[in-house]
Amino acid sequence: MDVDASTSSKVSPFVMKLRSALETEPQLRPATITGYECKLWGQYPALLDAPGKVVHGTVYHVETIEYGERLASYETDNYQANPCHINYTDRNKPVDHFGYVFKFVGNVRDLSDGTFDLGTWLRRVKRVAKDSSDVKSLRHVS
């Protein structure tokens, strides 16, 4: 199972490593998903259905059901795992795959426009050094 890792702070490399028994840093792949847009729920990203829009971010291949359940349980009832089609943008194989994304299912009136930047968020919670240019942001394209 692939999870769109850029859609939530819960799947940042730091949090994935912290919340799992992984012995190595998780491997993230740049990718896009179509049919969603990103809003902000406070400081956290919130994906919503948006036919025709594209979200750019990174994904992580979840290798066990147990770990997938652990990632899902980290979220509140405001998010739900939904199937999605992933298009990888790193030119490696496979070039696409079916996976899951954590979609926002809370009150949309609680959302605001904005961009989630994982590097900024990690610095805000003091998880990375100030130079985190390798950490990607989440954005959508119409």
N, C-alpha and C positions, 0 to 999 in steps of 0.2 A: 504494500500500500504506500502510495506517495501522498504526503501532506504538504499543502502549500504553506511553506514555513514562513513566508514573509507576512502573512496575514495576521499574525499575532505575536505578541511579545513572548508567549509561552514557548514558542519554538525557536527562539534565538539560540545560537550555538551554546551560549553560556547556560541557559535554562535547560536545554536538552541534555547537556552533559551533567548538570546538577541533578536533574530529575530522573536520571537513568543509571543503569549499571554499565554504561558504555565505557570502555577503556580508552577510546580514542575520540578525538574531536569529530562530530558528525560531518559528513560530506554533504554540502548543499550545492544544488545546481540552479543556475539562472533559468527562469522559465516565465511563460505567460499563461494566463487562463482567460477565456473569453466568456462573457455573459455576466460579469460582475463589475462593480465599482467599489471604491474604498472611501469610507467616511471615517470620522473619528468618534469614538465613544469615550469622552474625556481624553486621556492621552493614548488610548489603545485603538488599534485599527479595527474597523468593522466592515466586513464585506456584505454587500447587498446585491440582490439580483438586478442586473442591468443589461438586458439584451443588446448585443452589438458592441458593448464596451470591453476593453482589455485591461487586465491588471498585470503589471510586471513585478516580478519578485524572485524568490528562490523557493525551492522545494527540497524536502528531505524524504528519502525512502525509509519508511518504517518497516523494519524487518520482522517484527513479531506482533501478534495480536495483543499480547500483554503490554507492550510498549505503546501501541496505538491507544489502548484503553487508558493508559497512564497520562498520555498527552491530552486526551479528551476530558478526563476527570479534572485536569488542572483548570479548565474553564468553568465559568458560571453557567447557569441555565440560559444565559443570553446568547450563547453560541451553540451551533449544531453542526455536526460533520455532514457535508453534502458531497455527492459525487461530482467530479469535474473532469474535463479533458485538459491535460497538461501538454503544452508545447514547449520543449526545451529550446533554449536559445544559445547553447554553448557549442553547437555543431558536433557534439558527441552522440553516440547511439545508446539507447533508442532516442529518436527525435521527438516522440510523443508517447503519451501513456495515459491511462485512466487512473485517477486518484481521488483524494478527498480534500476539501477545503473547509475551514471552520467559518461558517456563514453566521452573521449576526441575526438573531431571531428575537431580540429584545424590542423595546419601544423605540421606533425610529425618530420620535420627537426628541429623544435624548442624544441624537447624533448631530455632529456639525461637519461642515466642509473642512478639508485640510489634508495634509499629506503626512503619512507615518514614515518616519526615518528611523530605522533600527539603530543606527550608530548614535544618533542624538538621544534616543531613549536609553540605550545602554550607558552612555555617559551620564545621563541624568540620574540613573540608579547606580552609578559608579561601578559598572561592570567591565568597562574597557578604558584604555588610555585615551587621551584626547585625540590622538591620531588613529582614527579607525576608518581610514579611507577604503579599506577592503569590505566594509559592511555596507550592504546595499539598502536602498530605500524602497518603499512601496509606492507606486503611483499607478494611475489609470490613464488610458488613452481612449478617446472616443473614436 
